[in-house]
């Protein structure tokens, strides 16, 4: 039992910060950006790794645990420790505190808690990624220029980005309600808007998603673009007829939202200008993106192999658990 929790602590200590969560690329989830990062510092051991640096009754912290912590710290922290070696005591204080608290958690039988077991599994997965899967998939040095140019050509939407507008919308299935919302949205006194459109969107929408977002819809593309992000073409046409940010489309727009037919009242909030990125300025980002995709693919292949080997069978969770509103706010388990 104690060995399991100590393993958890060790795995959490030495799991690289950059590998705690392996991101899975999703189309549209990011954009090219500066990939430069500070260079990590070299950790120079001065004693044998198994030498104790803190001892007590059934408590021992080795120099190797300190070395592992420092090696896997972020470069900014490494430079802080290098500039003021006295701060290294913070590392040892943390290791000792964690070891003592871990022993107390075991004494209270928390090592049997499902959340603890799940944390141990996540830490082990993180180490497997950092030490086995990711190195096997390679790094940016293994990505060739033909591969980066092919990726650039295959993803024009990442590098030739049209204008995008942000709007707030009220969607209702009743035209009379839409007409009333439009009247309230356009109402002015002494040249000033009377009703806050966000309030109208939060109270008059029939779609829960729009209610929660106060009607906000981001990245509305021009009507000439084939991919409208789920926004009705009639809405996009009306929005792009407007020239002034903050203006309300002066008419009710018939259209569909999430497969339901109805009527829109729309306010144009602001815009993001078109973006053009050249291959030269995007090549380094593309190399990192290709490496990420290879690592994700390698992990998926490994999971598939292990599933086949273990002959995994699943039970649909729809027949196991249901989530429903709880007026008490108690989810049924300690958090």
C-alpha positions as CSV (number, residue, x, y, z in Angstrom):
1,X,0.0,0.0,0.0
2,X,2.7,2.4,1.0
3,X,4.8,1.4,-2.0
4,X,2.0,2.3,-4.3
5,X,1.5,5.8,-2.8
6,X,5.3,6.4,-2.8
7,X,5.3,5.5,-6.4
8,X,2.5,8.0,-7.0
9,X,4.5,10.7,-5.3
10,X,7.6,9.9,-7.2
11,X,5.8,9.8,-10.5
12,X,4.2,13.2,-9.8
13,X,7.5,14.7,-8.8
14,X,9.4,13.6,-11.8
15,X,6.7,13.9,-14.5
16,X,7.8,16.6,-16.9
17,X,5.7,19.7,-16.8
18,X,5.4,19.7,-20.6
19,X,4.1,16.1,-20.6
20,X,1.5,16.3,-17.9
21,X,-1.2,16.4,-20.6
22,X,-0.6,15.2,-24.1
23,X,-2.7,17.5,-26.3
24,X,-4.6,15.9,-29.1
25,X,-4.7,18.2,-32.1
26,X,-8.2,19.2,-33.2
27,X,-8.8,21.2,-36.4
28,X,-9.1,24.9,-35.5
29,X,-7.9,24.5,-31.9
30,X,-4.8,26.7,-32.3
31,X,-2.9,28.9,-34.7
32,X,0.8,29.3,-35.5
33,X,2.7,31.1,-32.8
34,X,6.2,31.6,-31.5
35,X,7.5,28.2,-30.5
36,X,10.8,29.4,-29.0
37,X,11.3,28.4,-25.4
38,X,14.1,28.9,-22.8
39,X,16.9,26.3,-23.0
40,X,16.9,23.9,-20.0
41,X,19.9,23.9,-17.8
42,X,22.1,20.9,-17.0
43,X,21.8,19.3,-13.6
44,X,25.3,18.4,-12.2
45,X,25.2,15.8,-9.4
46,X,27.8,16.3,-6.7
47,X,27.1,13.1,-4.7
48,X,25.8,9.6,-5.5
49,X,22.2,9.5,-6.4
50,X,21.4,7.1,-3.5
51,X,22.9,9.4,-0.9
52,X,20.3,10.5,1.6
53,X,19.6,14.2,1.8
54,X,16.9,14.0,4.4
55,X,16.2,11.2,6.9
56,X,13.8,10.4,9.8
57,X,11.7,7.7,11.3
58,X,10.7,5.6,8.2
59,X,11.3,8.7,6.0
60,X,14.1,9.0,3.5
61,X,14.7,11.4,0.6
62,X,17.6,10.6,-1.8
63,X,19.8,13.0,-3.9
64,X,18.4,11.3,-7.0
65,X,14.9,12.5,-6.2
66,X,16.3,16.1,-6.0
67,X,18.1,15.6,-9.3
68,X,15.0,14.3,-10.9
69,X,12.9,17.3,-9.6
70,X,15.5,19.8,-10.9
71,X,15.9,18.1,-14.3
72,X,12.2,18.2,-14.9
73,X,11.6,21.7,-13.6
74,X,10.8,24.4,-16.1
75,X,13.8,26.4,-17.4
76,X,12.7,29.5,-15.6
77,X,12.7,27.8,-12.2
78,X,16.1,26.1,-13.0
79,X,17.6,29.6,-13.6
80,X,16.1,30.8,-10.4
81,X,17.8,28.0,-8.5
82,X,21.1,28.5,-10.3
83,X,21.1,32.3,-9.5
84,X,20.4,31.7,-5.8
85,X,21.5,28.2,-4.7
86,X,20.0,28.8,-1.3
87,X,16.6,28.4,-2.9
88,X,17.4,24.7,-3.5
89,X,16.3,24.2,0.1
90,X,12.8,24.9,-1.2
91,X,13.0,21.7,-3.3
92,X,14.0,19.6,-0.3
93,X,11.4,21.2,1.9
94,X,8.7,20.3,-0.7
95,X,10.0,16.7,-1.1
96,X,10.1,16.1,2.7
97,X,6.6,17.7,3.1
98,X,5.2,15.5,0.4
99,X,6.7,12.4,1.8
100,X,5.3,13.1,5.3
101,X,1.9,14.0,3.9
102,X,1.9,10.9,1.7
103,X,2.6,8.7,4.7
104,X,-0.2,10.3,6.6
105,X,-2.6,9.8,3.7
106,X,-1.7,6.1,3.7
107,X,-2.3,6.0,7.4
108,X,-5.8,7.3,6.7
109,X,-6.3,4.7,4.0
110,X,-6.6,7.3,1.2
111,X,-4.4,5.2,-1.0
112,X,-7.5,3.2,-1.7
113,X,-9.4,6.3,-2.9
114,X,-10.4,6.0,-6.6
115,X,-9.2,9.5,-7.2
116,X,-5.8,8.6,-5.9
117,X,-5.6,5.6,-8.1
118,X,-6.6,7.6,-11.1
119,X,-3.9,10.2,-10.3
120,X,-1.3,7.5,-10.1
121,X,-2.4,6.2,-13.5
122,X,-2.3,9.7,-15.0
123,X,1.2,10.2,-13.6
124,X,2.4,6.9,-15.0
125,X,0.9,7.7,-18.4
126,X,2.7,11.0,-18.3
127,X,6.0,9.3,-17.7
128,X,5.3,6.7,-20.4
129,X,4.7,9.5,-22.9
130,X,7.8,11.4,-21.9
131,X,10.2,8.5,-21.8
132,X,8.8,6.0,-24.4
133,X,6.1,7.1,-26.7
134,X,7.2,10.6,-27.6
135,X,10.9,9.8,-28.1
136,X,9.8,6.8,-30.3
137,X,7.7,9.2,-32.4
138,X,10.7,11.6,-32.9
139,X,11.2,15.3,-32.7
140,X,11.5,18.3,-35.1
141,X,14.8,17.1,-36.4
142,X,13.0,14.1,-38.0
143,X,10.6,16.4,-40.0
144,X,11.8,17.2,-43.5
145,X,11.1,20.3,-45.5
146,X,9.0,18.4,-48.1
147,X,6.8,17.3,-45.2
148,X,6.4,20.8,-43.8
149,X,5.6,22.2,-47.3
150,X,3.0,19.4,-47.9
151,X,1.4,20.2,-44.5
152,X,1.3,23.9,-45.4
153,X,-0.4,23.2,-48.8
154,X,-2.9,20.7,-47.2
155,X,-4.1,23.2,-44.5
156,X,-4.8,26.5,-46.3
157,X,-7.4,27.4,-43.6
158,X,-4.6,27.7,-41.1
159,X,-2.5,30.3,-43.1
160,X,-5.1,32.1,-45.2
161,X,-7.7,33.1,-42.7
162,X,-10.6,35.3,-43.8
163,X,-12.2,38.1,-41.8
164,X,-14.2,36.8,-38.8
165,X,-17.0,38.7,-37.0
166,X,-18.4,38.3,-33.5
167,X,-22.1,38.8,-33.0
168,X,-24.8,38.4,-30.4
169,X,-28.0,36.8,-31.5
170,X,-31.5,36.1,-30.2
171,X,-33.0,33.0,-31.8
172,X,-36.7,32.2,-31.4
173,X,-39.2,30.0,-33.2
174,X,-41.9,32.7,-32.9
175,X,-41.8,35.6,-35.4
176,X,-43.9,37.8,-33.2
177,X,-41.4,37.4,-30.4
178,X,-38.6,38.1,-32.8
179,X,-40.3,41.3,-33.9
180,X,-40.7,42.4,-30.3
181,X,-37.0,41.7,-29.5
182,X,-36.0,43.7,-32.6
183,X,-38.1,46.6,-31.5
184,X,-36.5,46.6,-28.1
185,X,-33.0,46.2,-29.6
186,X,-33.4,49.2,-31.8
187,X,-35.2,51.4,-29.3
188,X,-33.3,54.6,-28.5
189,X,-33.9,57.6,-26.3
190,X,-31.9,60.8,-26.8
191,X,-29.7,59.0,-29.2
192,X,-28.8,56.2,-26.8
193,X,-29.7,52.5,-26.9
194,X,-32.2,51.7,-24.2
195,X,-31.9,47.9,-23.8
196,X,-28.7,46.0,-23.3
197,X,-28.6,43.4,-26.1
198,X,-26.8,40.9,-23.8
199,X,-29.8,41.0,-21.4
200,X,-32.2,40.4,-24.3
201,X,-30.0,37.5,-25.5
202,X,-30.0,35.9,-22.0
203,X,-33.7,36.2,-21.5
204,X,-35.3,35.8,-24.9
205,X,-33.3,33.0,-26.6
206,X,-35.0,29.6,-26.8
207,X,-31.6,27.8,-27.2
208,X,-29.9,27.0,-23.9
209,X,-26.4,27.4,-25.5
210,X,-27.2,30.9,-26.6
211,X,-28.8,31.7,-23.3
212,X,-25.6,30.7,-21.4
213,X,-23.4,32.6,-23.8
214,X,-25.7,35.7,-23.8
215,X,-26.2,35.2,-27.5
216,X,-22.5,35.4,-28.4
217,X,-21.4,33.6,-31.6
218,X,-17.7,33.9,-32.5
219,X,-15.9,33.7,-35.8
220,X,-18.8,34.3,-38.1
221,X,-17.3,33.9,-41.6
222,X,-18.2,35.9,-44.7
223,X,-21.0,34.4,-46.8
224,X,-18.6,33.6,-49.6
225,X,-16.8,31.1,-47.4
226,X,-18.0,27.5,-47.7
227,X,-17.6,26.7,-44.0
228,X,-19.9,28.9,-42.0
229,X,-19.2,27.3,-38.6
230,X,-22.8,26.3,-38.3
231,X,-24.1,29.8,-38.7
232,X,-27.1,30.1,-41.2
233,X,-26.1,31.7,-44.5
234,X,-28.9,34.3,-44.2
235,X,-27.4,35.4,-40.9
236,X,-23.9,35.7,-42.3
237,X,-25.2,37.7,-45.3
238,X,-27.0,40.1,-43.0
239,X,-24.1,40.5,-40.6
240,X,-21.7,41.3,-43.5
241,X,-24.0,44.0,-44.9
242,X,-23.3,46.0,-41.7
243,X,-20.4,48.5,-41.7
244,X,-20.6,49.8,-38.1
245,X,-19.6,47.7,-35.1
246,X,-22.3,47.6,-32.5
247,X,-25.1,47.9,-35.1
248,X,-28.2,45.7,-35.0
249,X,-29.4,44.2,-38.3
250,X,-32.6,46.2,-38.9
251,X,-34.8,43.3,-39.7
252,X,-35.8,39.8,-38.4
253,X,-33.8,37.1,-40.2
254,X,-35.5,33.7,-40.9
255,X,-33.1,30.9,-40.6
256,X,-32.0,27.7,-38.8
257,X,-30.0,27.1,-35.6
258,X,-28.8,23.6,-34.6
259,X,-31.3,22.1,-37.1
260,X,-34.3,24.1,-35.8
261,X,-36.1,26.6,-38.0
262,X,-36.9,30.0,-36.5
263,X,-36.0,33.7,-36.6
264,X,-32.9,35.7,-35.6
265,X,-32.3,39.1,-34.2
266,X,-28.6,39.9,-34.6
267,X,-26.2,42.5,-33.3
268,X,-22.7,42.9,-34.9
269,X,-20.1,43.3,-32.1
270,X,-16.7,43.4,-33.6
271,X,-14.3,41.8,-36.2
272,X,-11.0,40.1,-36.6
273,X,-9.1,41.2,-39.7
274,X,-8.0,38.7,-42.3
275,X,-4.7,37.0,-41.7
276,X,-2.1,35.9,-44.3
277,X,0.8,33.8,-43.1
278,X,3.7,32.8,-45.4
279,X,5.4,29.4,-45.5
280,X,8.6,31.0,-44.3
281,X,7.1,32.4,-41.1
282,X,5.0,29.2,-40.4
283,X,7.6,26.5,-41.1
284,X,8.9,26.1,-37.6
285,X,5.3,26.0,-36.1
286,X,4.4,23.3,-38.8
287,X,7.4,21.2,-37.7
288,X,6.2,21.2,-34.1
289,X,2.7,20.5,-35.3
290,X,3.8,17.4,-37.3
291,X,5.7,16.1,-34.3
292,X,2.6,16.5,-32.1
293,X,0.5,14.6,-34.6
294,X,3.0,11.8,-34.8
295,X,3.1,11.5,-31.0
296,X,-0.6,11.4,-30.8
297,X,-0.8,8.8,-33.5
298,X,1.9,6.7,-31.8
299,X,0.0,6.8,-28.5
300,X,-3.3,5.8,-30.3
301,X,-1.5,2.9,-32.0
302,X,-0.1,1.8,-28.6
303,X,-3.5,2.0,-26.9
304,X,-5.1,0.0,-29.8
305,X,-2.3,-2.7,-29.5
306,X,-2.7,-2.9,-25.7
307,X,-6.5,-3.1,-26.0
308,X,-6.3,-6.0,-28.4
309,X,-3.7,-7.8,-26.2
310,X,-5.9,-7.3,-23.1
311,X,-9.1,-8.2,-25.0
312,X,-10.9,-5.2,-23.6
313,X,-14.7,-5.2,-23.5
314,X,-16.7,-2.1,-22.6
315,X,-20.2,-1.6,-21.1
316,X,-22.0,1.5,-22.4
317,X,-22.1,4.0,-19.5
318,X,-25.5,5.2,-20.5
319,X,-26.8,2.1,-18.7
320,X,-24.5,2.6,-15.7
321,X,-24.8,6.3,-14.7
322,X,-27.0,9.3,-15.3
323,X,-26.4,12.9,-14.4
324,X,-29.2,15.1,-13.3
325,X,-29.6,18.5,-11.6
326,X,-29.0,18.4,-7.8
327,X,-30.6,21.2,-5.9
328,X,-28.4,20.5,-2.9
329,X,-25.2,21.0,-4.9
330,X,-23.9,17.7,-3.5
331,X,-22.5,15.5,-6.3
332,X,-22.6,12.4,-4.0
333,X,-18.9,12.2,-3.2
334,X,-16.2,14.3,-1.5
335,X,-14.3,16.5,-3.9
